[in-house]
Amino acid sequence: MSLSKAVFPVIFIGLLSLQGCAAVAVGAAAVGISSATDPRTIGTQVDDQTIEMKTNAKLGNDEQFKDSRVSAISYDTNVLLVGQVPSEALRRRAEDVIKDTNGINKIFNQLRIGSKASTAVRAGDSWITSKVKLKFANNKSIDASNIKVVTENAEVFLLGHVSQTEADTAVDVTRNVNGVERVIKALTIKR
């Protein structure tokens, strides 16, 4: 075997490991950028990520939710449950499954009874979220970094810490975005 054939696998493995480092560096940079624009403390952001991972794992591991679409989103240790379940009993169960998760302050159970949203509906939801965020970014009365936007089945949920004026403006702006059927506030008003 020639030296070049023997060295190639070592170089190839080395390059693959560098790609992993690049992914970690890019991921860390994204978290850093997000942290810089997020009004929550780094500790609260980490707590929210931990709460989301734990609650979504609990819900995902529960066999009773196999025909459901349930997502937990945490902001300032408040959890928003969104998605679709086939019955009121499962809607209540979702809250029961996660309520003992360490760190949760309050649960906003906004699960809807019905069949799972289709891929097309979820794609439309992503588009609505993008449009709302763009409108917020272009509105001088709103600090877009203070509001998290979640869209589920054309219903837009607003989470964050804002003034009463920002909350009112955010709701008004969101209501006027094409495709939005309903706006639900889960905002905390700054005093």
C-alpha positions as CSV (number, residue, x, y, z in Angstrom):
1,M,0.0,0.0,0.0
2,S,1.3,3.4,-0.9
3,L,1.8,6.1,1.7
4,S,-0.9,8.3,0.1
5,K,-3.5,5.5,0.3
6,A,-2.6,5.0,4.0
7,V,-2.7,8.7,4.9
8,F,-6.0,9.5,3.1
9,P,-8.3,7.8,5.7
10,V,-6.6,9.6,8.5
11,I,-6.9,13.0,6.7
12,F,-10.6,12.2,5.9
13,I,-11.4,11.3,9.5
14,G,-9.6,14.5,10.7
15,L,-11.6,16.6,8.3
16,L,-14.8,15.0,9.5
17,S,-13.9,15.8,13.1
18,L,-13.2,19.4,12.1
19,Q,-16.6,19.6,10.6
20,G,-18.0,18.7,14.0
21,C,-16.0,21.4,15.6
22,A,-17.3,23.9,13.1
23,A,-20.9,22.8,13.8
24,V,-20.3,23.3,17.5
25,A,-18.7,26.7,16.9
26,V,-21.6,27.8,14.7
27,G,-24.1,26.5,17.2
28,A,-22.4,28.3,20.0
29,A,-22.2,31.5,18.0
30,A,-26.0,31.3,17.3
31,V,-26.7,30.8,21.0
32,G,-24.5,33.8,21.8
33,I,-26.2,35.9,19.2
34,S,-29.6,34.9,20.5
35,S,-28.5,35.5,24.1
36,A,-27.3,39.0,23.1
37,T,-30.7,40.0,21.8
38,D,-32.9,38.2,24.2
39,P,-34.1,40.2,27.2
40,R,-34.1,37.2,29.5
41,T,-30.9,36.4,31.5
42,I,-28.7,33.7,30.2
43,G,-29.7,31.6,33.3
44,T,-33.4,32.0,32.4
45,Q,-32.7,31.1,28.8
46,V,-31.0,27.9,29.9
47,D,-33.8,27.2,32.3
48,D,-36.3,27.6,29.5
49,Q,-34.4,25.3,27.2
50,T,-34.1,22.7,30.0
51,I,-37.8,22.9,30.7
52,E,-38.7,22.5,27.0
53,M,-36.4,19.5,26.6
54,K,-37.8,17.8,29.8
55,T,-41.5,18.5,29.1
56,N,-41.3,17.6,25.4
57,A,-39.5,14.3,26.3
58,K,-42.2,13.5,28.9
59,L,-45.0,14.2,26.4
60,G,-43.2,12.3,23.6
61,N,-42.6,9.3,25.8
62,D,-46.2,9.0,26.8
63,E,-47.9,6.4,24.6
64,Q,-51.3,8.1,25.0
65,F,-50.1,11.0,22.9
66,K,-49.1,8.8,19.9
67,D,-52.1,10.2,17.8
68,S,-51.6,13.7,19.0
69,R,-49.4,16.7,18.2
70,V,-48.3,18.3,21.4
71,S,-45.5,20.9,21.9
72,A,-44.3,22.6,25.0
73,I,-42.7,26.1,24.7
74,S,-41.1,27.7,27.7
75,Y,-40.5,31.4,28.1
76,D,-39.6,32.9,31.5
77,T,-40.3,29.5,33.0
78,N,-44.0,29.7,31.9
79,V,-44.9,26.8,29.6
80,L,-47.3,27.1,26.6
81,L,-48.8,23.8,25.4
82,V,-49.9,23.9,21.8
83,G,-51.1,21.3,19.3
84,Q,-54.0,19.0,18.8
85,V,-55.3,16.1,20.9
86,P,-58.3,13.8,20.2
87,S,-60.1,14.4,23.5
88,E,-60.6,16.7,26.5
89,A,-59.2,14.0,28.7
90,L,-55.8,14.0,26.8
91,R,-55.8,17.8,26.9
92,R,-56.0,17.7,30.7
93,R,-53.5,14.8,30.8
94,A,-50.8,16.8,28.9
95,E,-50.8,19.3,31.7
96,D,-50.7,16.6,34.4
97,V,-47.8,14.9,32.7
98,I,-45.6,18.0,32.8
99,K,-46.8,19.9,35.9
100,D,-44.1,18.3,38.2
101,T,-41.3,19.3,35.9
102,N,-38.8,21.3,38.0
103,G,-38.7,25.0,37.3
104,I,-42.2,25.5,35.7
105,N,-43.9,28.6,37.0
106,K,-47.2,28.5,35.1
107,I,-48.7,26.4,32.3
108,F,-50.9,27.9,29.6
109,N,-52.7,24.9,28.1
110,Q,-53.8,25.9,24.6
111,L,-54.1,22.4,23.2
112,R,-57.0,22.1,20.7
113,I,-59.3,19.1,20.4
114,G,-59.1,17.7,16.9
115,S,-56.9,15.8,14.4
116,K,-53.2,16.7,13.9
117,A,-52.3,19.7,11.8
118,S,-51.1,18.6,8.3
119,T,-47.6,19.4,7.0
120,A,-49.2,22.1,4.8
121,V,-50.8,23.8,7.8
122,R,-47.5,23.7,9.7
123,A,-45.7,25.2,6.8
124,G,-48.3,28.0,6.7
125,D,-47.8,28.5,10.4
126,S,-44.1,29.0,9.9
127,W,-44.9,31.5,7.2
128,I,-47.3,33.4,9.5
129,T,-44.7,33.5,12.3
130,S,-42.1,34.9,9.8
131,K,-44.5,37.6,8.7
132,V,-45.4,38.6,12.3
133,K,-41.8,38.8,13.3
134,L,-41.0,41.0,10.2
135,K,-43.9,43.3,11.1
136,F,-42.6,43.6,14.7
137,A,-39.0,44.3,13.4
138,N,-40.4,47.1,11.2
139,N,-42.5,48.7,14.0
140,K,-40.7,51.2,16.1
141,S,-43.2,50.8,19.0
142,I,-42.3,47.2,19.5
143,D,-39.0,45.7,20.7
144,A,-39.2,42.5,18.7
145,S,-36.5,40.8,20.9
146,N,-39.0,41.0,23.8
147,I,-41.7,38.9,22.2
148,K,-41.6,35.2,21.2
149,V,-44.0,34.3,18.4
150,V,-45.5,30.8,18.1
151,T,-48.1,29.9,15.5
152,E,-50.2,26.8,15.6
153,N,-53.0,26.2,13.1
154,A,-53.2,29.9,12.2
155,E,-53.5,30.9,15.9
156,V,-50.6,33.2,17.0
157,F,-49.4,33.0,20.6
158,L,-47.3,36.0,21.9
159,L,-45.0,35.4,24.8
160,G,-42.6,37.8,26.5
161,H,-42.1,40.7,28.9
162,V,-43.5,44.0,27.5
163,S,-45.1,47.3,28.4
164,Q,-48.8,47.6,28.1
165,T,-48.3,49.8,25.0
166,E,-46.1,47.2,23.4
167,A,-48.6,44.4,24.2
168,D,-51.5,46.4,22.7
169,T,-49.4,47.2,19.6
170,A,-48.2,43.7,19.2
171,V,-51.7,42.3,19.3
172,D,-52.9,44.9,16.8
173,V,-50.0,44.3,14.4
174,T,-50.5,40.5,14.6
175,R,-54.3,40.7,14.0
176,N,-53.6,42.5,10.8
177,V,-51.2,39.9,9.3
178,N,-52.7,37.9,6.5
179,G,-53.6,34.4,7.5
180,V,-53.8,35.0,11.3
181,E,-57.1,33.7,12.6
182,R,-56.7,34.4,16.3
183,V,-54.2,36.1,18.6
184,I,-53.6,34.8,22.1
185,K,-51.5,36.8,24.6
186,A,-49.3,35.0,27.1
187,L,-47.4,38.2,27.8
188,T,-46.2,39.5,31.1
189,I,-46.7,43.2,31.5
190,K,-43.7,45.2,32.8
191,R,-44.6,47.4,35.8
